[in-house]
Amino acid sequence: MISSRKQLCNADIIVIKAGTTVVSTPDGYPCISRMAALVESAVKLSRDNKKVIIISSGSVGVGKSILRRQEYKMGLKGAALSTWHNSACAASGQLGLMSLYDTMFSQYEVPTSQLLVTCFDFDNDERRNNIKCVLQDLLSHGIVPVINENDAVSANQGFKIFGDDTFSDNDSLAAIVSGLVEAKLMILLTDVAGVFNKPPSEPDAELIDIFEETTSFKEGQKSSVGRGGMGAKVGAVLRALDNGVEAALIAPGGEHDVVDKIMSGSNCGTLFLRAIRDGNFVPAEDEVPIPLRKNPSFKEEMRVEDMARGAKAGSRKLLSLDSEGRTRILLAIAAALEARQDDIIAVNQEDIAGAKAIGMSGPALHRLNMDEEKIKSLVDGIRSIAAQREPIGEVTSRTLISQDLNLEKTTVPIGVLLVIFESRPDCLPQIVALAIRSGNGVLLKGGKEAEKTNSFLHDIIVREIEKASDGVVDRSVIGLITSQSDIASLLKLDAYIDLVIPRGSETLVKYIKETTKIPVLGHSDGVCHLYVDKDADPEKALQLAIDGKTDYPSACNAIETILLHQHTVDSGLAKDLIAGLRAAGVKVRGGDRAIASRVLGSDFLRVQSFRTEYGDMTVSLDIVDDLQAAVDHINHFGSSHTDVIVTEEKETAEQFLRAVDSACVFHNASPRLADGYRFGLGAEVGISTSRIHARGPVGVEGLLTSKWHLRSTAPDGHTATMFSDKTPEAARKRYLHVKMAV
């Protein structure tokens, strides 16, 4: 089922409704440019083997201009309009509108057809089935049906509803048609950007990106030519979802490429998802999907601002504690997690049962699990962090600027962190421990599927913070975000939040970078490589390959691609290594050269993309000519995470370490060692693939910034004038800039 914008391209049957304001101008003439853009988008979809239906308004709007011209010619201007004026407009405008559609589609050699319907055509099963069969037959022949209400004979002025199985406007018509043909996606193109939390004309109105059951919105002024207002559109969309449509959008029809944007997964319009309406929303395994966005109401925005403000105040209270005070908090948290181990596992099992009930399995389910081993590792990691030297206030450089003028550079906390992490609840205590040790407040947003475990862990932790600090630091220093819709508001709060750390897919990281002014420390895909050189030790190569893939296949530092030097094919090492991987349960996908060399045998799978992060017991494998080819492959297809060379030739290894452009580059060591705990950092907030500030596993040091202390011990202090030509040379001070021992 569609669960994000990125997956909209998977829809095979698409219904597009174009409102009156989209297909006609304010003067009542057909809007040729917007109609042409709509037709071009429909043609693209059709050529991608998708079935497209257009529900087109506009006949009444176009017809009004025709009747106005006739009134002017016949001297009828100002005459009272008859009850049936709209029907006459429809009869006048429908022919010209459809002729335009037919002409435009014919330019692309795509056939089209017209269906004019009334609400009475849907008032019994026989008629509905007839329409369904006609549409299915047209679609199966590659024909794009254009459907409109036959306003000329329907006598429906937009105020009558003839029952649940019929319609009162083209929005509800689109919902019925979408259900009839089992469309996966419905798009309503209108004259506004989407659904707003208040009338779009108001200056503080905000666009709702993801519509949820609790979303509140207010209608603005209805179009003077269209019949259905925003309330009717939202109602029609919800009806479509209830009819089986997986996703629907209300989007701006004034943007010529709006349909193309929607199908490419761009942030456009307001998205509705059946999974959210049914309460069965599950993120796609290959991404953290974009139901992380909804511009909330002002009340909701104030609530998250209060959380951010509380975290900022809490971070300053945390900083006021001495090193012993923060250590005491960490040890108390570790002891509490250890003591509540059974309770944590029990709560976690509730999350796991819920995840299984909605079909979660494989790596995603494995990441969700909290067992005794994980809790022990957590507790050990937190105690390791507590035992580290005091990181705050460490002097990293001293400079004698001038006589009696000393400059020091010291470490200080960044401030408040916003960390968005995947469905691994064990991340939460790790991140909290690093934040406390470094004196930072933190706002956490974990995966919805781990909501109960995260909430339980958070409650244990904040209780211990208050207790161990004797109430000096309250629970607000660690905030837990439970609603996906709050993320959009938090990303605006650069006055309180100092750094965003997203742990998830490239899609998530890209979205956040494009959305916020707050600095972002990126942690995205983990496409890690193992290169087996011609001088590799065979046993060592096999051991590293198996460990790197099977130790924890869903981890971001697991091997996803193995590159073998051509010499390993000639020596037989390639076949032995592949056999060993398969014996360990690894599924090997081959690249073109690996398949051509026949090292995979007759039973093989082909690599679909070398940028794939499988997250399971699958690995890509290919052959390269030499070291440089391996480096080029890694730098092109890799994610700058962790890459390994297996070789006994030291100079070759050093060349690899210098040339591979990744955060972690290893020689004869498993990529699974790229981990904050294993690096001696105690834990990590993530493995950064960014280049600025921190790179690789980010522990306490990566959560610190610097502060300058300048101290003058001269009787008169120091001024800039004392160093300038304005001061007589005999009295003028001189810059020394002498580096002093730290």
Stockholm file with secondary structure:
# STOCKHOLM 1.0

chainA/1-742         MISSRKQLCNADIIVIKAGTTVVSTPDGYPCISRMAALVESAVKLSRDNKKVIIISSGSVGVGKSILRRQEYKMGLKGAALSTWHNSACAASGQLGLMSLYDTMFSQYEVPTSQLLVTCFDFDNDERRNNIKCVLQDLLSHGIVPVINENDAVSANQGFKIFGDDTFSDNDSLAAIVSGLVEAKLMILLTDVAGVFNKPPSEPDAELIDIFEETTSFKEGQKSSVGRGGMGAKVGAVLRALDNGVEAALIAPGGEHDVVDKIMSGSNCGTLFLRAIRDGNFVPAEDEVPIPLRKNPSFKEEMRVEDMARGAKAGSRKLLSLDSEGRTRILLAIAAALEARQDDIIAVNQEDIAGAKAIGMSGPALHRLNMDEEKIKSLVDGIRSIAAQREPIGEVTSRTLISQDLNLEKTTVPIGVLLVIFESRPDCLPQIVALAIRSGNGVLLKGGKEAEKTNSFLHDIIVREIEKASDGVVDRSVIGLITSQSDIASLLKLDAYIDLVIPRGSETLVKYIKETTKIPVLGHSDGVCHLYVDKDADPEKALQLAIDGKTDYPSACNAIETILLHQHTVDSGLAKDLIAGLRAAGVKVRGGDRAIASRVLGSDFLRVQSFRTEYGDMTVSLDIVDDLQAAVDHINHFGSSHTDVIVTEEKETAEQFLRAVDSACVFHNASPRLADGYRFGLGAEVGISTSRIHARGPVGVEGLLTSKWHLRSTAPDGHTATMFSDKTPEAARKRYLHVKMAV
#=GR chainA/1-742 SS CCCSGGGGGGCSEEEEEECHHHHBCTTSSBCHHHHHHHHHHHHHHHHTTCEEEEEECCHHHHHHHHHHHHHHHTTCTTCCCCTTHHHHHHHHHHHHHHHHHHHHHHTTTCCEEEEEECGGGGSSHHHHHHHHHHHHHHHHTTCEEEEEECHHHHCCCSCCCCCTTSCSSHHHHHHHHHHHTTCSEEEEEESSSSCBSSCTTSTTCCBCSBCCTTCCCCCCCCCSSCSCCHHHHHHHHHHHHHTTCSEEEEEETTSTTHHHHHHTTCCCSEEEEHHHHHTCCCCCTTSCCSTTCCCCCHHHHHHHHHHHHHHHHHHHHHHHSCHHHHHHHHHHHHHHHHHTHHHHHHHHHHHHHHHHHTTCCHHHHHHHCCCHHHHHHHHHHHHHHHTSCCCTTCEEEEEEEETTEEEEEEEEECCEEEEECCSCTTHHHHHHHHHHHHTCEEEEECCGGGHHHHHHHHHHHHHHHHHHTTTSSCGGGEEEECCTTHHHHHTTCTTTCCEEEEBSCHHHHHHHHHHCSSCBCCBCCCCEEEEECTTCCHHHHHHHHHHHHHSSTTSTTSEEEEEEEHHHHHHSHHHHHHHHHHHTTCEEEECHHHHHHTTTCSSCEECSCTTCCCCSSEEEEEEESSHHHHHHHHHHHCCSSEEEEECSCHHHHHHHHHHCCSSEEEESSCGGGCSTTTTTSSCCSCEECCSSSCCEECCSGGGEEEEEEEEECSTTCCCSGGGSTTSCTTTCCCCCCEEECC
#=GC SS_cons         CCCSGGGGGGCSEEEEEECHHHHBCTTSSBCHHHHHHHHHHHHHHHHTTCEEEEEECCHHHHHHHHHHHHHHHTTCTTCCCCTTHHHHHHHHHHHHHHHHHHHHHHTTTCCEEEEEECGGGGSSHHHHHHHHHHHHHHHHTTCEEEEEECHHHHCCCSCCCCCTTSCSSHHHHHHHHHHHTTCSEEEEEESSSSCBSSCTTSTTCCBCSBCCTTCCCCCCCCCSSCSCCHHHHHHHHHHHHHTTCSEEEEEETTSTTHHHHHHTTCCCSEEEEHHHHHTCCCCCTTSCCSTTCCCCCHHHHHHHHHHHHHHHHHHHHHHHSCHHHHHHHHHHHHHHHHHTHHHHHHHHHHHHHHHHHTTCCHHHHHHHCCCHHHHHHHHHHHHHHHTSCCCTTCEEEEEEEETTEEEEEEEEECCEEEEECCSCTTHHHHHHHHHHHHTCEEEEECCGGGHHHHHHHHHHHHHHHHHHTTTSSCGGGEEEECCTTHHHHHTTCTTTCCEEEEBSCHHHHHHHHHHCSSCBCCBCCCCEEEEECTTCCHHHHHHHHHHHHHSSTTSTTSEEEEEEEHHHHHHSHHHHHHHHHHHTTCEEEECHHHHHHTTTCSSCEECSCTTCCCCSSEEEEEEESSHHHHHHHHHHHCCSSEEEEECSCHHHHHHHHHHCCSSEEEESSCGGGCSTTTTTSSCCSCEECCSSSCCEECCSGGGEEEEEEEEECSTTCCCSGGGSTTSCTTTCCCCCCEEECC
//
